[in-house]
Amino acid sequence: MNDKQLSHRLSYLLRHAPGEAGLTLEPGGWVPLAPLLAHLGVTHERVERVVATNNKQRFSLEGERIRANQGHSVPVELDLTPAVPPTVLYHGTHAGALDAIRAGGLKPMGRHHVHLSPDVMTARHVGARRGKPVVLTVRSGPMQEAGHVFFLSVNGVWLTDRVPPEFLLF
């Protein structure tokens, strides 16, 4: 397995299927590194390299434990602290999702939170995963003033429970 495949496998196990590797997510989403290394058959140094070079900084590694920073579809308490967002954030998607978004806003879709980007370029990159990207502007300042809570992940991804359509610019 090359480093990209290892990164994908780490994402899968830490975000969606920890039980497949015999892992239980601790508070904050942390798991002990040793059983994960044994399950994957890789070295600590290899995982360190993948964590350090991951372009989206999806993982955190502290001593002998690791976690995915966000994007979980399994129950986990991430111990996130509310943060005041910038006035606008961005969400990358594709044209096929626009009708549903116009009707119901942005929803977590099987994850714990909606993921928002601090800049258009990042949102465009995220939206391009499913075809030609569409970037939506989220009026996060007014949304926060209306009582919606935001969190900032350690890798710069903004998280919120949902984005109602009235806070979106298409």
Residue pairs with C-beta under 8 A, 6 or more apart in sequence:
1 9
1 40
1 42
3 46
3 49
3 50
3 53
6 40
6 42
6 46
6 47
6 50
7 50
7 54
7 58
9 40
10 36
10 40
10 47
10 50
10 58
10 59
10 66
10 68
11 58
11 68
11 71
13 20
13 21
13 23
13 36
13 39
14 23
14 25
14 29
14 31
14 59
14 66
14 67
14 68
14 72
15 68
15 71
15 72
15 73
15 74
16 72
16 73
16 74
17 74
18 24
18 25
18 31
18 74
21 35
21 36
21 39
21 40
22 35
22 39
23 31
23 32
23 35
23 36
23 39
24 31
25 31
25 67
25 72
25 74
25 75
25 76
26 65
27 77
27 79
28 67
28 77
28 78
28 79
29 67
29 68
29 69
29 72
29 76
29 77
29 78
30 62
30 65
30 66
30 67
31 65
31 66
31 67
32 64
32 65
33 44
33 47
33 61
33 64
33 65
33 66
34 64
36 47
36 66
37 43
37 44
37 47
40 47
47 61
47 66
48 61
50 59
51 59
51 60
51 61
51 66
56 155
57 69
57 154
57 155
57 156
58 68
58 69
58 71
58 155
59 66
59 67
59 68
59 69
60 66
60 67
60 69
60 154
69 153
69 154
69 155
69 157
70 78
70 111
70 112
70 113
70 115
70 153
70 155
70 157
70 159
71 111
71 115
72 78
72 111
72 112
73 110
73 111
73 112
76 112
78 112
78 151
80 151
80 153
80 159
81 151
82 149
82 150
82 151
83 150
83 151
83 152
84 144
84 150
85 116
85 140
85 141
85 143
85 144
85 150
85 152
85 158
86 118
86 140
86 141
87 139
87 140
87 141
88 137
88 138
88 139
88 140
88 141
89 116
89 117
89 118
89 137
89 138
89 140
89 158
90 116
90 117
90 118
90 119
90 120
90 122
90 123
90 135
90 136
90 137
90 138
91 106
91 114
91 115
91 116
91 117
91 123
91 126
91 127
91 135
91 136
91 138
91 163
91 168
92 117
92 122
92 123
92 124
92 125
92 126
92 127
92 128
92 133
92 134
92 135
92 136
93 101
93 127
93 130
93 133
93 134
93 135
93 136
94 127
94 130
94 131
94 132
94 133
94 134
95 131
95 132
95 134
96 130
96 131
97 134
98 134
98 170
101 136
101 165
101 168
102 165
102 168
102 170
103 165
104 165
105 162
105 163
105 164
105 165
105 166
105 167
105 168
106 114
106 136
106 138
106 162
106 163
106 168
107 114
107 162
108 114
108 161
108 162
112 159
113 151
113 159
113 160
113 161
114 159
114 160
114 161
114 162
114 163
115 126
115 157
115 158
115 159
116 123
116 138
116 140
116 157
116 158
116 159
116 160
116 163
117 123
117 126
117 157
117 158
118 156
118 158
120 135
123 133
123 135
123 136
124 133
124 135
125 133
126 133
127 133
127 134
127 135
136 168
136 169
136 170
137 168
137 169
138 163
138 167
138 168
138 169
139 167
139 168
139 169
140 150
140 158
140 160
140 167
142 167
143 150
143 160
143 163
143 164
143 167
144 150
146 167
148 160
148 161
148 163
148 167
149 160
149 161
150 158
150 159
150 160
151 158
151 159
151 160
152 158
152 159
153 159
